[in-house]
């Protein structure tokens, strides 16, 4: 006598019930399910080849640029430019990047502008940023390889916290000229 069919049905039913019970526990409070189009990077274009220095430029709509004024509005604040750095989670401030860094002594005012700059993180109220230097990503024994970089702009509220999960990004290749 074979009873395997009922066991499989019971297993599928158990999985379906568990999924239904656990699904409401998933975190969706900080997530937006529509595309954020408030920022458009206009230069350089995605996959462009650029030479240093170059200017990263973007336009903004439906967002008031007020700088770090202490407000927590999702419709006003400023930007952070990240060079080859992934954004922090929604709601986190730029100090998130120093969270596990024992070399950053908070009593001495760290993280500060220099700390962020050394890591390719630049808060700004402007809609452009001049990239004057960026780490060479080519292997030392493969100077002919592409020197690829990711440039990201994120929105910060007036407290310096990341607004939502949106990130506006282009990938570029740096042409190092005679260094190649």
C-alpha positions, 0 to 999 in steps of 0.5 A: 500500500502506498501513502506517499501522495498524501505526505506530499500534499500535507507538505505543500499545505504546510509550506503554504500555511507557513508562507501565509503566516510569515509573509506579514513579518517581512519589512516593507516600511522603508521601501518604495515600490515606484521608481524615483525619478527626482534625480537624473544624471546628465553627465557623464552618460552611463558607460562613457569613457572620461578623462580626469578631471571630469564633472558629474552633473545631475538635475533634480525635480520635486525635491527642494535643495536646502542643505543640512538644515536639520529637517527630516522631510523626504522632499527636501535636503541635499545630496551625497556623491559616492565614488565606488561606494555602495549607499548606506541603508535607508534612514541611516546617516553618513556616519554609518560608513564609520560604524565599525571603524576603530580608527575613527575616534568620535570624540575627535569629531570623526567622521568628518569631511576628510574622513568621507573624502578619503573614502569617496563620499562627498555631501553637497548641496550643488547639482554637480561635482568635479571628480579630480581624482579617483583610485585606479582600479586596474590590476598593476600587471594589467594596465591595459584593462578598463579602469571602471568606476561607479558614480552614485548620487543619493538624496539626504534629508536635512539631518543627513539621513538617506531618503528611501532606497533610491540611488542614481548611478552611472558607470564610467571608464576612466581613460588614464591617457599615457598611464595606460 
